[in-house]
């Protein structure tokens, strides 16, 4: 009985393989049966898709270049602005009013520290 079961399973497996092979041959036949005009149409469609993809890629590259250029402009503008503010701050720090203010705040802090220490 087991031998018959195994034989039956082997035959089923062989049948499944044969069906798979038949399906594979059927697919190959369908591909080979396309007429040359249909193949040309397929090739033309694929070429058109490639052209459209290339155009889309070029649009994306252009947008990326524009974004990079804008970013560089903003970085340069910010760098110039920061440098300008630093120069202005240096100019302000060089005035007598600034030095007097620094002495005032230092004196005030010493007085507060002295008052805290005596409390």
Secondary structure in CASP SS format (residue, H / E / C, confidence):
PFRMAT SS
TARGET T0000
AUTHOR 0000-0000-0000
METHOD secondary structure of the structure
MODEL  1
X C 1.00
X H 1.00
X H 1.00
X H 1.00
X H 1.00
X H 1.00
X H 1.00
X H 1.00
X H 1.00
X H 1.00
X H 1.00
X H 1.00
X H 1.00
X H 1.00
X H 1.00
X H 1.00
X H 1.00
X H 1.00
X H 1.00
X H 1.00
X H 1.00
X H 1.00
X H 1.00
X H 1.00
X H 1.00
X H 1.00
X H 1.00
X H 1.00
X H 1.00
X H 1.00
X H 1.00
X H 1.00
X H 1.00
X C 1.00
X C 1.00
X H 1.00
X H 1.00
X H 1.00
X H 1.00
X H 1.00
X H 1.00
X H 1.00
X H 1.00
X H 1.00
X H 1.00
X H 1.00
X H 1.00
X H 1.00
X H 1.00
X H 1.00
X H 1.00
X H 1.00
X H 1.00
X H 1.00
X H 1.00
X H 1.00
X H 1.00
X H 1.00
X H 1.00
X H 1.00
X H 1.00
X H 1.00
X H 1.00
X H 1.00
X H 1.00
X H 1.00
X H 1.00
X H 1.00
X H 1.00
X H 1.00
X H 1.00
X H 1.00
X H 1.00
X H 1.00
X H 1.00
X H 1.00
X H 1.00
X H 1.00
X H 1.00
X H 1.00
X H 1.00
X H 1.00
X H 1.00
X H 1.00
X H 1.00
X H 1.00
X H 1.00
X H 1.00
X H 1.00
X H 1.00
X H 1.00
X H 1.00
X H 1.00
X C 1.00
X C 1.00
X H 1.00
X H 1.00
X H 1.00
X H 1.00
X H 1.00
X H 1.00
X H 1.00
X H 1.00
X H 1.00
X H 1.00
X H 1.00
X H 1.00
X H 1.00
X H 1.00
X H 1.00
X H 1.00
X H 1.00
X H 1.00
X H 1.00
X H 1.00
X H 1.00
X H 1.00
X H 1.00
X C 1.00
END
